[in-house]
Amino acid sequence: MTITLLHRAFAPLLLLAWLWLHATAAAGAECENPAMLRMSIIPSGDLKKDMLAHQPLLQELRAALGIPVEIYAPPSYGAVAEGLLSGAIQLARMGPASYVAARKADPQLTPFASFEHKANAYQPAGAFYHSLLIVRADSGIGNIAAVRGKRLALVDPQSTSGALIPRQVFAKQAGQALESYFGQIGYTGSHVQSINRVLDGRVDAAFVASVNLAAVLSDPAAMQKVRVIWRSQAFPLDPFVYRGQLCEAVKKKIRSVFLKNDGARRAAVLENIDGVRFVPISDRDYQPVRDIY
C-alpha cells in the first residue's frame, strides 16, 4: 500500500505535475491512457482509517485496469481538485461543492458513481445527507437563537455541509452572514476535527455532515453528548469522478468496478463507508448544489 501525504506548499503540486508527466503514457492527442492510475479522497480527519477503507477498491481497480493504482490523501478539498485539473490525479472521491467548483474549471470532469448510505441516527438510508449544526448537549444551547455570538467551527472552504450550506442556506434563514451571526469562526480541515472541537469545548458549535457525525458518534453513549439544533434539506452524497480526458476504455473499466456491485472487495469498501450499494450518477444530480453555490 502506497500512502502519500501532500502538504499545502507549492512543492506538492509541482510533485504531482512531475509524476503525471513522467508516468502517463499518452495514447495520442485524443485521450489519456495512464501507465499508473492515481486516486484521491477528500480528507475526513482520520487519514489512516480512510486509506484503509479504500484499499479493497484499489485492489479491484488494479485487477480491472492491469496497471498500478495508488492513492493520495491531500490535506484539503482544494488540493484534490488541483490534482484532477492538472492531470496528476485521474480519479477521486470529492465533496459535492468541490466537484461543482472543479467542474466549472474543467467541464470534462465526469461524476459517474456515488453510493447509498446505511440508515443512521441522523438520517434515513439513501444517496443523500444533511448539513447539521451541532452543540454539546450540556452546553445549555437549545436552538439557533442561543448560538448567536458563539464560537463556530467550519470544515473547509470547499466543504458542502461544512461551509457552503452554512454560508448560503443557514445564513439566508438567519438573515445575516455567518461572520455577523457568530462571534468567532474558524476552519478545522475535517468533519472529525470539527466534531472533536465541539466535544472538547474548544468551540461552541459546528456544521458537519450527518454521515460523518454518525461515523464518529457510533454508540448511544457518545450520541448523548451532542445536540443537533439545525438541519438542512437533503443534498446528494459525494461523487466519484474521473477526468473526462481519459480514454473511453479506461473509463469503462473504472465504471465497471464501481457499478457491477457484485465483488467481494466492493462489498468490503461499502461496509467500510457504511454504504449499501454504488449507484450511477451524472452532473445533473448535483444541480441542487450548483443552485446554492
C-alpha positions as CSV (number, residue, x, y, z in Angstrom):
1,M,0.0,0.0,0.0
2,T,1.4,3.4,-1.0
3,I,0.3,6.3,1.1
4,T,1.5,9.8,0.2
5,L,0.7,12.9,2.2
6,L,0.6,16.1,0.2
7,H,1.4,19.3,2.0
8,R,-0.1,22.8,1.4
9,A,3.0,24.3,-0.1
10,F,3.8,24.6,-3.8
11,A,6.2,21.7,-3.7
12,P,3.4,19.0,-3.7
13,L,1.7,20.5,-6.7
14,L,5.0,20.5,-8.6
15,L,5.5,16.9,-7.5
16,L,2.0,16.0,-8.8
17,A,2.7,17.6,-12.1
18,W,6.1,15.8,-12.3
19,L,4.5,12.5,-11.6
20,W,1.9,13.0,-14.2
21,L,4.4,14.0,-16.9
22,H,6.7,11.0,-16.2
23,A,4.1,8.3,-15.5
24,T,1.4,8.9,-18.1
25,A,1.7,7.1,-21.4
26,A,-0.1,9.3,-23.9
27,A,-2.3,7.5,-26.4
28,G,-2.4,10.2,-29.0
29,A,-3.8,13.7,-28.6
30,E,-7.4,12.5,-28.3
31,C,-7.3,10.8,-24.8
32,E,-5.2,9.9,-21.8
33,N,-4.1,6.3,-21.2
34,P,-2.1,6.4,-17.9
35,A,0.5,3.9,-17.1
36,M,-0.4,4.4,-13.4
37,L,-3.8,5.5,-12.0
38,R,-3.8,7.9,-9.1
39,M,-6.9,8.2,-7.0
40,S,-7.5,10.7,-4.3
41,I,-10.1,11.2,-1.5
42,I,-11.2,14.3,0.4
43,P,-9.8,14.4,4.0
44,S,-12.3,13.5,6.7
45,G,-9.9,13.7,9.7
46,D,-8.9,10.0,10.2
47,L,-6.3,9.6,7.4
48,K,-5.3,6.0,8.3
49,K,-8.8,4.8,8.5
50,D,-9.8,6.5,5.2
51,M,-6.8,5.0,3.4
52,L,-7.5,1.5,4.7
53,A,-11.2,1.8,3.9
54,H,-10.5,2.3,0.2
55,Q,-7.9,-0.4,-0.2
56,P,-10.4,-3.1,-1.4
57,L,-11.4,-0.6,-4.1
58,L,-7.8,0.0,-5.1
59,Q,-7.3,-3.8,-5.5
60,E,-10.4,-4.0,-7.7
61,L,-9.1,-1.2,-9.9
62,R,-5.7,-2.8,-10.2
63,A,-7.3,-6.0,-11.3
64,A,-9.6,-4.4,-13.8
65,L,-7.1,-1.9,-15.3
66,G,-4.0,-4.1,-15.2
67,I,-1.8,-1.2,-14.1
68,P,-0.6,0.1,-10.7
69,V,-3.1,2.2,-8.7
70,E,-2.0,4.5,-5.9
71,I,-4.0,6.6,-3.5
72,Y,-3.1,10.1,-2.3
73,A,-4.7,12.0,0.6
74,P,-4.1,15.7,0.1
75,P,-4.6,18.0,3.1
76,S,-7.5,19.9,1.7
77,Y,-10.5,19.7,-0.6
78,G,-8.9,22.2,-2.9
79,A,-5.8,20.0,-3.3
80,V,-7.9,17.1,-4.7
81,A,-9.4,19.5,-7.3
82,E,-6.0,20.8,-8.2
83,G,-4.7,17.3,-8.8
84,L,-7.6,16.4,-11.1
85,L,-7.4,19.6,-13.0
86,S,-3.6,19.3,-13.5
87,G,-3.9,15.6,-14.6
88,A,-1.8,14.4,-11.7
89,I,-4.8,12.6,-10.3
90,Q,-7.2,10.7,-12.6
91,L,-9.9,9.5,-10.2
92,A,-11.2,11.0,-7.0
93,R,-14.0,11.0,-4.4
94,M,-14.9,14.6,-4.0
95,G,-17.3,16.7,-1.9
96,P,-20.4,17.9,-3.9
97,A,-19.4,21.5,-3.7
98,S,-15.7,20.9,-4.6
99,Y,-16.9,18.9,-7.5
100,V,-19.2,21.7,-8.7
101,A,-16.3,24.2,-8.5
102,A,-13.9,21.9,-10.3
103,R,-16.4,21.1,-13.0
104,K,-16.7,24.8,-13.7
105,A,-12.9,24.9,-14.3
106,D,-12.9,21.7,-16.4
107,P,-16.3,20.8,-18.0
108,Q,-14.9,17.4,-19.0
109,L,-14.7,16.3,-15.3
110,T,-17.2,13.5,-15.0
111,P,-19.1,12.2,-12.0
112,F,-20.1,8.6,-12.6
113,A,-20.9,6.9,-9.2
114,S,-22.0,7.6,-5.7
115,F,-23.4,5.3,-3.1
116,E,-26.4,4.8,-0.9
117,H,-25.7,5.2,2.7
118,K,-27.0,3.0,5.5
119,A,-29.6,4.5,7.8
120,N,-28.2,6.0,11.0
121,A,-29.3,8.0,14.0
122,Y,-29.2,11.3,11.9
123,Q,-30.8,10.3,8.6
124,P,-32.6,7.5,6.8
125,A,-30.9,5.4,4.2
126,G,-30.2,6.8,0.8
127,A,-27.7,8.5,-1.5
128,F,-28.0,11.9,0.3
129,Y,-27.0,13.6,3.5
130,H,-27.7,16.7,5.6
131,S,-25.7,19.6,7.0
132,L,-26.2,19.6,10.8
133,L,-25.4,22.4,13.3
134,I,-24.3,20.7,16.5
135,V,-23.5,21.8,20.0
136,R,-22.6,19.9,23.2
137,A,-25.7,18.5,24.9
138,D,-24.7,20.0,28.2
139,S,-23.9,23.5,26.7
140,G,-27.3,25.0,27.5
141,I,-27.7,25.9,23.8
142,G,-31.1,24.6,22.7
143,N,-31.8,26.4,19.5
144,I,-30.2,28.6,16.8
145,A,-31.1,31.8,18.6
146,A,-29.0,30.7,21.6
147,V,-25.9,30.0,19.4
148,R,-25.7,33.6,18.3
149,G,-22.4,35.2,19.1
150,K,-20.8,31.9,19.9
151,R,-17.6,30.2,18.6
152,L,-18.2,28.3,15.3
153,A,-16.2,25.6,13.5
154,L,-16.5,25.2,9.8
155,V,-14.7,22.3,7.9
156,D,-13.1,23.6,4.7
157,P,-13.9,26.5,2.4
158,Q,-15.0,23.9,-0.3
159,S,-16.9,21.6,2.1
160,T,-20.6,21.4,1.1
161,S,-22.1,20.6,4.5
162,G,-19.3,22.2,6.5
163,A,-19.1,25.6,4.7
164,L,-21.2,26.1,1.6
165,I,-24.6,25.2,3.1
166,P,-24.0,27.1,6.3
167,R,-22.9,30.2,4.3
168,Q,-25.7,30.1,1.7
169,V,-28.6,28.3,3.3
170,F,-28.3,28.8,7.1
171,A,-27.2,32.4,6.7
172,K,-30.2,33.1,4.5
173,Q,-32.5,31.6,7.1
174,A,-30.8,33.6,9.8
175,G,-31.0,36.8,7.8
176,Q,-27.3,37.7,8.1
177,A,-23.8,36.4,7.2
178,L,-22.2,33.9,9.4
179,E,-19.5,36.4,10.4
180,S,-22.2,38.6,11.8
181,Y,-24.2,35.9,13.4
182,F,-21.4,34.1,15.2
183,G,-18.8,35.7,17.4
184,Q,-15.8,33.7,16.1
185,I,-15.4,31.4,13.1
186,G,-12.5,29.1,12.2
187,Y,-11.8,26.2,9.8
188,T,-10.7,22.8,11.2
189,G,-9.9,21.0,8.0
190,S,-12.2,18.0,8.5
191,H,-15.5,16.9,9.9
192,V,-13.9,14.8,12.6
193,Q,-11.9,17.7,13.8
194,S,-15.0,19.9,14.0
195,I,-16.9,17.3,15.9
196,N,-14.0,16.8,18.3
197,R,-13.7,20.5,19.0
198,V,-17.3,20.7,20.0
199,L,-16.9,17.7,22.3
200,D,-13.7,19.2,23.8
201,G,-15.3,22.6,24.3
202,R,-12.9,24.4,22.1
203,V,-15.8,25.7,20.0
204,D,-19.5,26.1,20.9
205,A,-20.9,24.8,17.6
206,A,-20.0,23.2,14.3
207,F,-21.6,22.5,10.9
208,V,-20.9,18.9,9.9
209,A,-22.3,16.2,7.6
210,S,-24.9,13.8,9.1
211,V,-22.9,10.8,7.7
212,N,-19.7,12.0,9.4
213,L,-21.4,12.7,12.7
214,A,-22.9,9.1,12.6
215,A,-19.5,7.7,12.0
216,V,-17.8,9.5,14.9
217,L,-20.7,9.0,17.3
218,S,-21.2,5.4,16.7
219,D,-22.6,4.3,20.1
220,P,-25.6,5.6,22.2
221,A,-23.4,7.0,25.0
222,A,-21.5,9.1,22.5
223,M,-24.7,10.3,20.8
224,Q,-25.9,11.7,24.1
225,K,-23.0,14.2,24.2
226,V,-24.2,16.1,21.1
227,R,-27.4,18.1,20.3
228,V,-28.5,18.9,16.7
229,I,-30.1,22.4,16.6
230,W,-30.4,22.8,12.9
231,R,-30.7,20.5,9.9
232,S,-30.5,21.4,6.1
233,Q,-32.5,19.9,3.3
234,A,-31.1,16.7,1.8
235,F,-28.2,17.0,-0.7
236,P,-26.6,14.3,-2.9
237,L,-23.7,12.4,-1.4
238,D,-20.0,12.5,-2.5
239,P,-19.5,11.8,-6.2
240,F,-16.7,9.6,-7.5
241,V,-15.3,11.4,-10.6
242,Y,-12.7,10.8,-13.3
243,R,-11.0,13.0,-15.8
244,G,-13.1,13.2,-19.0
245,Q,-9.8,13.2,-21.0
246,L,-9.2,9.5,-20.1
247,C,-9.6,7.1,-22.9
248,E,-13.1,5.5,-23.1
249,A,-11.7,2.0,-22.5
250,V,-10.2,3.2,-19.2
251,K,-13.3,5.0,-18.1
252,K,-15.4,1.9,-18.9
253,K,-13.3,-0.3,-16.8
254,I,-13.4,2.2,-13.9
255,R,-17.2,2.4,-14.1
256,S,-17.5,-1.4,-14.1
257,V,-15.5,-1.7,-10.9
258,F,-18.0,0.6,-9.1
259,L,-21.3,-0.3,-10.7
260,K,-21.3,-4.1,-11.0
261,N,-21.9,-4.2,-7.3
262,D,-21.1,-7.9,-7.2
263,G,-17.5,-8.1,-6.0
264,A,-16.3,-9.1,-2.5
265,R,-13.9,-6.3,-2.5
266,R,-16.6,-3.8,-3.4
267,A,-18.7,-5.2,-0.6
268,A,-15.8,-4.6,1.7
269,V,-15.3,-1.0,0.8
270,L,-19.0,-0.3,1.0
271,E,-19.0,-1.8,4.5
272,N,-16.1,0.4,5.4
273,I,-18.0,3.6,4.4
274,D,-21.4,2.4,5.7
275,G,-22.7,2.1,2.2
276,V,-25.3,-0.2,0.8
277,R,-24.5,-0.1,-2.9
278,F,-22.8,2.1,-5.5
279,V,-25.2,3.9,-7.8
280,P,-24.7,5.6,-11.2
281,I,-24.9,9.4,-11.2
282,S,-24.4,12.3,-13.6
283,D,-23.7,16.0,-13.4
284,R,-27.4,16.9,-13.3
285,D,-27.7,15.1,-9.9
286,Y,-25.6,18.0,-8.4
287,Q,-27.7,20.8,-9.7
288,P,-29.1,21.4,-6.2
289,V,-25.6,22.1,-5.0
290,R,-24.9,24.3,-8.0
291,D,-28.0,26.3,-7.3
292,I,-26.7,27.4,-4.0
293,Y,-23.0,27.7,-4.9
